[in-house]
Amino acid sequence: MYPPIEPYASGLVPRPDGAQIYWESSGDPVGIPALYLHGGPGGGLGAGGYRRRFDPARYRIVGVDQRGCGHSIPNVLDDLDGLDDNTTPALIADLEAVRVELGVERWVLHGVSWGSTLALAYALAHPDRVSAVVNAAVTTTSRAEVEWITETVGALFPEEWEPFAAAHRPGERVVEAYARLLRDPDAAVRAQAAAAWDRWEGVHVSLDPLHAPGPLHPADTRLQQTFATLVTHYWAHDGFLDEPILDRAGELAGIPSVLIHGRHDVSGPAITAWRLHRAWPGSRLHIVESEGHGGPEMMELVARATDEFADSAEASRVG
């Protein structure tokens, strides 16, 4: 991958409902526009490692903190009453507002985990604004995927899943129970639910060869609660997708795409990436045999794909 770089510009885009969406740009200000979509929901841009997956001499690299997290305003924990307005259509509209604010006509999308779902949803909504897609740790946030990661995969970790699942009421899905608890008026209830969710996040990725034991966010309880609140909100509503992405994947024909997934991704088995690839004419799929839900080889493949798309864009301009 490329050496670390810092943003040359950043800002907030105001939205009609009062939210403000944080963006940052790095690389070449007149380069090929690219948009990075982080995982979670609620993961945020973090330390900015995503910038290393693009050639800074050729790309204008844009990162966005999705609404409710990171540097976007307000944080979901400060506006639980507004959580119902935080939906995938709202995120897509936010991204369009950022695109217009920055004067971008079309951009390469790069999503990881939940970010790959958002990239796909955006591409389906605005195919004319997408020049290519590079997705890693591929998800589509279908109900089946949510059921797997919150319930079915518990068969591999029964001693951890049983206390985790004890939160749900009869007839209530586990994810719905946590979505409810993380909106409880009692801050102690919310904190306890977030800690339990965070622990489970650490469990279901524990078979990844690169896994570091322990909770996902051990030292940052605010990030822990932000992440858990947004993840459960989205997962409890099947990603706020009117139709399953896999049912519409054929509509993405004509958009160049590279899909990268780890064989050891127990949290999101490779079947989703495979089905998306089979349904998306012209897509390319790489299964990384040595990694799970991310890793250095997967990110090297992302960088290689963005290089290829830059080569193609430059060749088209010359032609």
ABEGO torsion letter per residue (X at the ends): XBBBBBBABBBBBBBAAGBBBBBBBBEBAABBBBBBBBBOBGAEAEAGAAAAABBAAABBBBBBBBBGBEABOBBAAABAAAAAABBAAAAAAAAAAAAAAAGBABBBBBBBEAAAAAAAAAAAABAAABABBBBBGBBAGBAAAAAAAAAAAAAABAAAAAAAAAABBBGBBAAAAAAAAAABABAAAAAAAAAAAAAAAAAAAAABAABBBEBABAABAAAAAAAAAAAAAAAAAGGGBABBAAAAAAAABGBBBBBBBBAABAABBAAAAAAAAAABBGBBBBBBAABBBEEAAAAAAAAAAAAAAAAAAAAAAAX
